Amino acid sequence: MPGRLILKPQEHRRIAAGHLWVFSNEVARVEGVADAGETVQVLSSRRELLGSAYYNPHTLIAARLYSRRDEALDVDFLGRRLEEALAVRRLACRGREAFRWVNSEGDGLPGLIADLYADVAVVQILTAGMERVRPLIVEQIERTLHPRAIYDRSDAAYRALEGLAPAEGPMRGEPPIPFEISLDGVRMRVDVVRGQKTGLFLDQAENRRRLQALLPPNARVLDCFCYIGTWGLAALAAGAREVTGIDMSAWALEQAEANARLNGWADRCRWVRGDVAEVLQAWAGGAAGGAAQSKFDVVILDPPAFAKSKKHVPAAERAYTAIAASAMRLVVPGGLLAACSCSQHIDAARFDQIIARAARDAQCRCRVLARLGHSPDHPAVPAMPETTYLKGLIVEVRKSGKEG
């Protein structure tokens, strides 16, 4: 018999409308639950069933719903959810060797991430509720897809908030490190052990294809926050002439260079280690070392999240406006800026305003050619704006005035 979580009067409305999180200040009382991660029935103040969730008494998000019915988070439930998620990817990700198989709330498995790279599965368990069923998750992944290896990348800082220690290492088998896959028409080396998060940023796959379709002929491309070169090399695959990539990580730039060599493009790439904001500002001002690279047909801005919480939003807006303005100064008239933000606390409307302010500061005028978002293997929940974190624009940039 699961425990029961009873909400305060009127606090059921957001949950009934489709949200999946119950916050601690919405809870009237909890009955029959002792440990973090145990499952509960979520009930309104009138004892109406709202769904099944797992509970954590130590976190702001007190409960995460995984079903609208009264059902256990057991091996059969996990198997059904994994099969449903895979069926969607088989349609939406046809022809892709790498995709996100499970996207937490978007697939009805809050706190669970699973990416698939060819026949290697990479798993990230973020919450106490999913941690309690870890063996069942591994069992059902094996049963559903029979991957060569399953690797655990549950090393995200968020686990500490759930009272969990980091966990990393093989769950089943040993993945080859690194190994090759095809991504956006490019051969890429994947290192699921040392790479960020679960290896690659797969949520940008469709956005890179959008840029490939809009790429000017024989383009010179600047890829900022380039990581292991995914955006820039995708541009080369679509006909770009040369790519310059900037990143702070020496390891990432080594991987970018290796990926360029893997595709026979090493002589068309230049990799620069440095702080993107400082490099862009220097190059936009014609500093030594930047003058020869001062103008590009395409500039790509795909930074890490600048706003980790709501209190960081004002500083994040200022920082993003500054780098976007510097980037626009480096775009040839009629060239493109592809700008993205993965900060969930900055919505699409606010991001539009950031790009508009950057254009004003750079004395440029822009027009939007494409709006960017998650790839279909990263489904979101309509009633949960928290799950729609990625937004972006591809804009044409021209100078204000007659010359633009």
N, C-alpha and C positions, 0 to 999 in steps of 0.2 A: 504494500500500500504506500504510494508516494506521499510525501508531505504536501502541505497546502500553504500557499502564499496568498493572503487576502489583502486586497488593495483598499485604500481609503475611499470614501465616497467621492464619486465623479472622476477618480483617477483611472478608470477603465477606458475612458473615451479614446485616448490616443492608441491604446492597444487594440481596441475594437476596430479602429480605422486602418490598422495594418502594420503599425510599428511593432518591433519585436523585442524591445528592451523595456524592462521595468526598472526604474531608478529607486534608490533606497528610500528617498523621501516620499515615495508614493505608496509605500508598504505600511499597512495597519498592523499586521502581525503575521508571524510564520508559525506553523504548527507541524510538528513531527519531522523536523530537519535538524541534523546535527553538524554535518561536515560540508565544507565548500565543494561544489560540484554535484551535490545530490540533486535528483530530479524532484520537481514539485508540480502540482496542479496550480495554475494561476486563476484565482477567482476574484470576481468583482465584490464590492461590499455587500451585495445582495446574494452572494454565493453562486453567481452564474459562472460557468466554466468559460474561460478565455483561451485556454490552451495549456500545453505542457512546456516546461522550461527546466533549465538547471539553475541552481541558486548559488550565490556566493555572498555571505554576510559581511565580507571585508571590503567590498568594492562599491563604487558609486553606481555601477550597473549591477543591481542586485540579482536580476534574473534575465535570462535570454531565452525567448521562446523558440522551440524547434518544431512545434506542431500546434495546430489549432484544435486538435482533438486530445483526448486522454489516451496517450500511448507512451510506451517505454522507449527510452533511448538505448535500444538493444541491438544485437547483431542483425536481426531482420530489418529493423528500421534503417540502420546505416547502409545495409545492402541495397535497399530500395532507393534511398537518396543518391547513392553513388551511381547506380544504374541510370536514374533519371538525368543526373548531371552529364554523364557520358553520352547519353542519347542526344542531348542538345549539342554537345561539342562535335559529335560525328556529322551533324548537319552544318553547324556554323563554322567549323574549323576544317572543312574538307581541304586536303592538300597541304595542311600544316603539320610539321613534325613536332612542334612544340606548342603547347597551349595550357591554360589553366583548366584543370579538371573540376576542382571544387573551389568555390569562391565564398566561403563563409555564409553569412546571412543570405546572400543571393541564391544559394543552393539549398537553403533550409538546414544548414549545418553550421550554426554560428560558432566561431572560434576555430574552424578547421579550414586550412588552405592546402591544396594539393596541385602541383604542377606536373605535367608530363613532358619529358624530353625524349622523344623516340620511345625507347622501352625502359626508361629510368623514371621512376616517380619520386618527387621531392615533396615532403610533407612538413607543414608547420602547424603545430598545435599551440593555441594562444591562451586558452582558458581552462579553468579548473574542471568545468563540465566535460570538455573533450579529453582532458588528461585522464579522467577516470575511466574512459572507454578506449584508451590508447591501444590495448591489445586487439580489441574488436575492430578498430579502424584498420590496423595492419592486416588482419585476417580477411576483411572484406575487400581491401585493395588487391590483395593477392588473388582472391577468388574471382573478382570482377575482371581483372585485366592481365594477370600473370606477368607483371613486369620483371625485367632482368634483375633490377635492384630497387629497393625503397630506401631513401635516405632522409634522415630527420634533420631539419633546419629550424628547430624550435628554440632559437637563440635570440628572439626579439626581446627588447627591453620591456615590452608590455607584460610579459609573463610575471615579472616581479610584482606588478600591481595585483595579480591574481594569486599571489603567494606561491609562485612556482619558480624553481631554479631553471636556468637555461639547460636545454638538452640538444645535443647534436651528435650525429654519428649514424652508422648503418642500422636500419631496422630489419632488413632482409637483404642478403647478398652484398656485394661490394661494387659500387659504380666505378666505371673507368674514369680516371681523372687526368687530364680533361678528356672529353669526347666531342665528336663533331655532329652537328645537325645542320639542316638547311633552314634559314630564316630570311624571309623577304627576298628570296633569290640569291642569298649569300651563304657561303659555308662559314659557320661560326663554331668556335670552341666554347664548350660549356664546362664550367668548373662549379659543381654544386656544393663544394666544400668551402672554397674561398670567395666565391661570388657573393654579391650583395643579396640579401633576403633569400629567395629560393633559386637564385642563379641568374636569371635574366628578367627584364621588365617586359613581360608579355602583354601587359595591358595596352601598350602602344602599337601593337602589330598593325591594326587597321589604319591608325594615324600615319604610320610610315608609308603605307600604301597610298594614302591620300596625297602625301607629299610627292611620292614617286610620280603620280599621275599629273601633278602640276609643275613638275621640275622644268625650268627653262633649259633649252638645248645647251650642251657643253658648259654646264654651270660650274662655277667655283663656289664651294660650300664650306661654311664655318659651322662646326658642330660643337656647341658649348655644353659642358657637363657630359662629355661624350661617353664616359664609362668605357666599355670595351668596343665602342665604335658602331653600335647597331644602326643609329640614324645615318651617320655619314657613309657607311658602307652600303646601306640600302640606296642612298643617292647615287653612288658609283654604279651600282647594279642597274639603275635606271638611266644611265647615260651621262652622269656628271663627269666633268673633266678632272677635278682634283678636290681633295677634302683636307681641311685643317681641323683638328680636334683639340679641345682644351679640357683638362681635368686635373684635379689635385692629386689623384692617386697614381703613384708610379706603377703599382701592380696593374691597375686598369689599363694604363697606357701601354704597358708591355703586352697585354692581351689584345688590345686594339691593333698594335703593330703585327702581332702574330696572325690575327684574323685577316689583316690586309695582305700579308704574305701568302696566306692560305688560298686567297682568291687571285693572286698574281697582280695585286694593285699597290704594292709597297712603294713604288716610285711615284705614285699619284697621291700619296698621303703625307701629311706632316702632323706630328703629335707634339703638343706643347703642354708641359706641366706647369700649372699655376692656378691662382685664384681667379675664377672667371670674371668677377666684377672688376678686379684690378687690371687684368689683361685687356678686357674690352675697353675700359676707360682709357688705358694707355694707347691702344691701337686707334681708337676713335679720335684721340688727340694727335695722332701721327708720331708717337714715341718711337725711338730707335728700336729696331727689330720688328716693328709693326707696320711701318710705312709700305713695305712691299706686299703686305697682306691686308691693306687698309680697306679694300672694297670686295664685296662678295655678292654673288647673285642670290644666294640663299643663306640665311643665318637661322640656326636651330637653337632654341632655348628650352631645355628639358631638365630643370633643376630638381634637387630633392625638395621635400616639403619645407617651405620657409616658415609656415605658421603651424607649430606643433600643438598649439592650443589657442583659444579665443584671445587670450591676453597678448599673444604674439602677432595678431593680425595687423595692427598699425605699422609695426616695424617691418613686417614681411611685405606689406604693400609698398613701403618706401624703398626697400631693397629691390623688389622686383621691378618697380618703375624705373629705378636707376639703371639696372642692367638692360632692360628692354630699350630704354632710350639710347644707351651706348650701342646696342646691337643695331638699332635702326640707322644710326649714323654710319654704320659699316656696310649697309645694303646699297647697292647701285640703284639709281632711279628705275622703278618698275620691277625691282627684285622682290624677293619674298622673305618674310619673317614667319617661322613656325614656332609659336610660343605656347608652352603648356604649364599647368600648375597642378600638382597632386595634393595640394593642401585642402583638406575637406572643409576647413573653416573659411575658405574663400570660394564663394559660389561663382557661377558663370557670369552673372550680372556684374559682380564686383570685379571679376577678372577683365571684363570688357572695359570697365572704367580705368583699370590700371594701364591697359594698352593704350587707351585714349590719352591718358595723362603722359605716358611715355612719348607718344607721337607729338604732343604739344611741346614737351621739353626738348625733343630732338628737332623741332621745327620741320616735322614731316606730316604728310597726310596719308592715311591708310584706308583701304577698303577690304572688307572681309571676303575672302574667297571660299573658306571652308571653316566649319565649326567641328571641333574634335572632342572625342570622349572615349569611354571604355571600349575595348574590343568586345565582341559578343561572348567571349569566354569569361568575361568579368561582369556577370549580370548584377543589377542593383535591385533594391526593393523600392517601389514607387512611394510608399509612405515613410521611407527612411532617407532623408537627404544625406545622412552620414555615409551611406553606401555609394553615393554618386560623388566621388571625390575628384575624379580626373576631368579636367576641362582644358580646352585649348583653341587656338585660332591660327589659321594660315592667312596672313594679310599681305596684300601688295603694298609696297612702301614707295612713296614718291616725296620729293622735297616740296615744301611749301614754296609758292612763288613760281615765276616763269620757268626757271630751269628744271623744275620737277614735273 
